[in-house]
Amino acid sequence: GGPFAPRLERAFARAIGVPHAVAMANGMCALHSAVLCAGAGPGTEVICDSEFIFGALAVLYNSAVPVFADIDPVTHNLRPEAIAPLVTDRTRAIIVTHAWGLPAEMDRIRQVARKRRRLVIEGCAESLLAAYKGRMTGAWGDIGCFSFQASKQLSTGDGGMATAATEELASRLGAQAGAPTFLSVAYDLDYNYRM
């Protein structure tokens, strides 16, 4: 409830070029919360890569099924053309990990996702302030997930951030980032992932 996390959220949102940012305990909390926002659960699927395990773990945390799409052998990013054949009625989201600071082809990936009305979650743990076609990673999808763990570009020891394209998504992420346990009030079954 102090002033520092909201100041960091506002500054981070400005730096990335998004309307909303929500501070989290770590990057994994951000990914887990993003998958929750997508409505993934038992009987649903989320498309992700098979090389960077954190997206798949976030899917499994929600009892959903990770569906692995092929990656580019040079960049290790999802191949846009590999995504469309995997989208089904059970698909809730696409997790795009930007590998090694190299952004994925987000314009093409978003085109597939928008056509099928699926949420795009960006895994930006390795791509802080990386840009693709003039837009920062974390600003292309519906939700961007960042890590501030000790080995990342910006370290707070641990910690993370989720960016959100809409007020609704920011509110849903915020419920996970700060379940009001300090008030002894719970309105939903939310996590306590505050930074």
C-alpha positions, 0 to 999 in steps of 0.5 A: 500500500505504499507509494513506491510500487505505484511509482515504479508501475507508472514509470515502467508503463511509460518506458514500455509505451503501454497504458498499464503496468502491475508490479508482481513478486516475480516474472513467474507470478506475472506469467501465471496471472496472465494465463489466469486472465486468459481464462485457461483451466482444465480442458483448455489449451495455451500455445507456447514454445517448448524451449523456454519452460516458464510459459508451459509451467504457467499453463500447467499451474492453471491445470491447462494443457501447453500446446507446443509450436515450432520455433525458428532455429536461428532466433528460437522465437515462435514461428508465426506460421506454426501457430495458426494450425494449432488454434482450436476452440480450446485455445485460450492464449498464445504465449510468445517468449522473446528469446535472448533479447530478440523480439518475435515477429509480433505483427504476424503473431498478433494477426493470427491471434486477432483473427481467432480472438485469442489473448497474446501474452508476451514473455519479456524476461529476456527482452526488456527495452527490446523493440520490434518495428518501433514498438517495445516488447510488452506493448505488442500483446494483451499482456507482457510479463517481465522479470527483475530477477538477478540475472536479468537486464534490470534487477531488483533482486527479484520481482517482476512486472506485467503490462496490460493493454486494457484497464480490464486486464490491468484490474484482473492482474492487479487482483492477483498482485495484491489480494487484500489480505492485509484488510482481512477481506477476500472478494475472490480466490486471488493470489497474493503476488504483490511486489 
